[in-house]
Amino acid sequence: MLTVTEQIDQKHQEDLQRLRDFRLLDDDFLTKCFEGDTASIELVLQIVLEKPDLKVLDVRTQVFVENLLNRSVRLDILATDSTWAKLNVEVQRSDKGAGRKRARYNSSMMDANLLKKGDDFDNLPETWVVFITENDVIGKGLPLYQIERCFLGTGERFEDGSHILYVNGAYRGDTPIGKLMHDFSCIDAADMYYGTLADRVRFFKESKEGIEIMCRAMEDMRNQTLKEGMQEVALRMLAAGKYALEEIVNISGLSLEEVKQLKADRSA
């Protein structure tokens, strides 16, 4: 039986091994690397959008977009460029997580939060939803798949300012996008082509400060997963309708205030 200290040390060693195996294709690692770093996301967007002059003014990671009545979404990365276009970048290793209707939903949720009451619809900024996927989910062997609304009769673009782009993470070639996807699959910063990305990966994998940040992030993720599990237990008990709040508190491990809030949210 391991002591508490030994268990903590074991978990730390497991975290260090996980960190060594991380790639930019792992969304938790990507969002940490790109957090507050406009240079990295600017490089990625310049390459995948084929806009070498694109300038990123702001970048945020793990952005929660709330829908008060229906399903909310959490965006991996949300950037704003110098034309005030909004660009959502999602990394997906699972083909299922990059479904076409998910791209549509992300696009609609972005639109729904970009205008204030009374604003003219013409003020709606240009939006991009970019899925970088580990596999070729579209299956045509291309490095990029750009989706646009168009007039079916003529093939002309509708030009509503809404764009969806799939990036084939399995693509390799002696091109900027091929080198970028190679870098997204690298475990070791020394093997990467782009210095901007390599520097960020090296910081979080090799520097004492970066390793500490990532280990804290992994601990936070574990705690969040545990809390979500406890909330699921509490919700099932509330749905059963036969447990007192105090019983739910004792079994789920949540506080009384948290259980009351779950009950209020469920009744709303």
C-alpha positions in Angstrom: 0.0 0.0 0.0 1.5 3.3 -1.1 1.7 6.2 1.3 0.1 9.5 0.4 3.5 10.9 -0.4 4.3 8.0 -2.6 1.0 8.3 -4.4 1.6 11.9 -5.1 5.1 11.2 -6.4 3.7 8.4 -8.6 1.0 10.7 -10.1 3.7 13.4 -10.7 5.9 10.9 -12.6 2.8 9.8 -14.7 2.2 13.5 -15.5 5.8 14.0 -16.6 5.5 11.0 -18.9 2.2 12.3 -20.3 3.9 15.7 -20.9 6.8 14.1 -22.8 4.3 12.4 -25.1 2.1 15.4 -25.8 1.8 16.9 -29.3 0.1 20.0 -30.5 -2.6 17.6 -31.8 -3.5 17.1 -28.2 -6.0 19.9 -27.6 -5.2 20.4 -23.9 -1.5 20.9 -24.7 -2.2 23.0 -27.7 -4.5 25.4 -25.8 -1.9 25.8 -23.1 0.9 26.5 -25.6 -1.2 29.0 -27.4 -2.6 30.7 -24.3 -1.9 34.4 -24.7 0.5 33.8 -27.5 -0.5 35.7 -30.6 2.7 34.7 -32.6 1.9 31.0 -32.6 -1.7 31.2 -33.7 -0.8 33.9 -36.2 1.7 31.6 -37.8 -0.8 28.7 -37.9 -3.6 31.0 -39.4 -1.2 32.5 -42.0 -0.4 29.0 -43.3 -3.8 27.3 -43.2 -5.7 30.4 -44.5 -2.9 31.1 -47.0 -2.8 34.7 -45.8 0.8 35.6 -45.1 -0.1 39.2 -44.1 -2.7 38.1 -41.5 -2.1 39.8 -38.1 -3.6 38.5 -34.9 -4.6 41.1 -32.3 -5.9 38.8 -29.6 -6.1 35.1 -28.7 -8.0 33.3 -26.0 -8.2 29.7 -25.2 -11.0 27.5 -23.8 -13.6 30.1 -24.5 -17.0 29.2 -23.1 -19.9 30.4 -25.4 -23.1 30.2 -23.4 -26.5 29.4 -24.8 -29.0 30.0 -22.0 -31.8 27.9 -23.5 -29.9 25.1 -25.3 -26.4 23.6 -25.7 -23.4 25.8 -25.0 -20.0 25.3 -26.5 -16.3 25.6 -25.4 -14.0 26.8 -28.2 -10.3 25.6 -28.1 -9.0 28.8 -29.5 -10.7 32.1 -30.4 -8.6 34.7 -32.2 -9.3 38.2 -33.6 -7.3 39.5 -36.5 -6.6 43.0 -37.7 -9.7 43.1 -39.8 -11.7 42.2 -36.7 -12.5 38.8 -38.1 -13.2 36.1 -35.5 -11.3 32.8 -36.0 -12.1 29.6 -34.0 -9.5 26.9 -34.2 -10.3 23.4 -33.0 -8.0 20.4 -32.8 -9.6 17.0 -33.0 -7.9 13.6 -32.8 -11.2 11.8 -33.0 -13.0 11.8 -36.4 -16.3 11.9 -34.5 -15.4 15.1 -32.8 -14.9 16.9 -36.1 -18.4 16.3 -37.5 -19.7 18.7 -40.1 -22.7 19.7 -38.0 -20.4 20.5 -35.1 -18.6 22.9 -37.4 -21.9 24.4 -38.4 -22.9 24.8 -34.7 -19.7 26.4 -33.7 -20.1 28.9 -36.5 -23.7 29.7 -35.5 -22.8 30.1 -31.9 -20.0 32.5 -32.8 -22.5 34.6 -34.9 -25.0 34.6 -32.1 -22.6 36.4 -29.8 -21.0 38.9 -32.1 -23.8 41.5 -32.4 -25.2 43.7 -29.6 -28.9 44.6 -29.4 -29.7 47.1 -32.1 -26.6 46.5 -34.2 -27.0 46.3 -37.9 -26.6 42.9 -39.4 -24.0 44.3 -41.9 -21.7 44.9 -38.9 -21.4 41.1 -38.3 -17.7 40.3 -38.7 -16.2 37.7 -40.9 -15.9 34.3 -39.1 -13.7 31.2 -39.6 -14.2 27.8 -38.0 -11.0 25.8 -38.5 -10.8 22.1 -37.6 -7.3 20.6 -37.5 -7.9 16.9 -37.5 -5.4 14.1 -36.9 -6.9 12.1 -39.8 -8.2 13.0 -43.2 -11.8 13.1 -42.1 -13.1 14.3 -45.4 -11.2 11.5 -47.2 -10.2 13.2 -50.5 -6.5 13.3 -49.9 -6.2 17.1 -49.9 -4.3 19.1 -47.3 -7.1 21.7 -46.9 -10.9 21.6 -47.4 -12.6 25.0 -47.5 -16.4 25.1 -47.2 -18.4 28.1 -48.5 -22.0 28.8 -49.1 -22.7 29.2 -52.8 -25.5 29.7 -55.3 -26.1 26.2 -56.6 -27.3 27.4 -60.0 -24.1 29.3 -60.8 -21.5 28.1 -58.4 -20.8 31.7 -57.3 -20.1 32.3 -53.6 -22.8 33.6 -51.4 -20.2 35.9 -49.7 -21.9 36.1 -46.3 -18.6 36.2 -44.5 -18.9 32.7 -42.9 -16.2 30.2 -43.6 -15.4 26.6 -42.5 -12.0 25.0 -43.1 -10.8 21.4 -42.4 -7.1 20.9 -42.2 -5.9 17.4 -42.9 -3.4 16.6 -40.1 -2.3 13.4 -41.9 -1.0 15.4 -44.9 2.8 15.4 -45.4 4.5 17.3 -48.1 7.3 19.7 -48.7 4.9 22.7 -48.4 4.1 25.1 -45.6 1.0 23.1 -44.6 2.8 19.8 -44.8 5.6 21.1 -42.5 3.0 22.6 -40.2 1.1 19.3 -39.8 4.5 17.5 -39.3 5.1 19.9 -36.4 1.7 19.3 -34.9 2.5 15.6 -34.7 6.0 16.0 -33.2 6.8 15.0 -29.6 10.2 16.6 -29.6 10.7 20.3 -30.3 14.0 19.6 -31.9 12.3 17.8 -34.8 10.0 20.7 -35.6 10.4 23.0 -38.7 8.8 26.2 -37.3 10.9 27.9 -34.6 7.9 29.8 -33.2 6.1 26.6 -32.4 9.2 24.8 -31.3 10.0 27.4 -28.8 6.6 27.1 -27.2 6.8 23.3 -27.1 10.3 23.5 -25.7 9.2 25.9 -22.9 6.4 23.7 -21.7 8.3 20.4 -22.0 11.9 21.3 -21.1 11.9 24.4 -18.8 11.2 24.1 -15.1 8.6 26.9 -15.2 6.8 25.4 -18.2 6.8 21.9 -16.7 5.3 23.3 -13.5 2.6 25.1 -15.4 1.6 22.0 -17.4 1.6 19.8 -14.3 -0.7 22.2 -12.5 -2.9 22.3 -15.6 -3.1 18.5 -15.7 -4.0 18.4 -12.0 -6.8 21.0 -12.7 -8.1 18.9 -15.5 -8.3 15.8 -13.2 -10.1 17.8 -10.6 -12.5 19.2 -13.2 -13.2 15.7 -14.5 -13.8 14.5 -11.0 -16.2 17.3 -10.3 -18.1 16.8 -13.5 -18.5 13.1 -12.5 -19.8 14.1 -9.0 -22.2 16.6 -10.7 -23.5 13.7 -12.9 -24.1 11.6 -9.9 -26.0 14.4 -8.2 -28.1 15.1 -11.3 -29.2 11.4 -11.5 -30.1 11.5 -7.8 -32.1 14.7 -8.3 -33.9 13.1 -11.3 -34.8 10.0 -9.2 -36.7 12.4 -6.9 -36.4 10.2 -3.8 -33.2 11.6 -2.1 -32.9 14.4 0.4 -30.4 17.1 -0.5 -28.3 16.0 2.5 -28.1 12.5 1.1 -27.0 13.8 -2.3 -24.3 15.9 -0.6 -23.0 12.9 1.3 -22.9 10.6 -1.7 -21.7 13.0 -4.4 -19.2 14.9 -2.4 -20.5 18.2 -3.6 -21.4 21.1 -1.2 -25.0 21.8 -0.3 -24.8 25.1 -2.2 -23.6 23.3 -5.3 -26.4 20.7 -5.1 -29.0 23.5 -4.6 -27.6 25.2 -7.7 -27.8 22.0 -9.8 -31.4 21.6 -8.6 -32.3 25.2 -9.5 -30.6 24.9 -12.9 -32.5 21.6 -13.6 -35.8 23.2 -12.7 -35.3 26.4 -14.8 
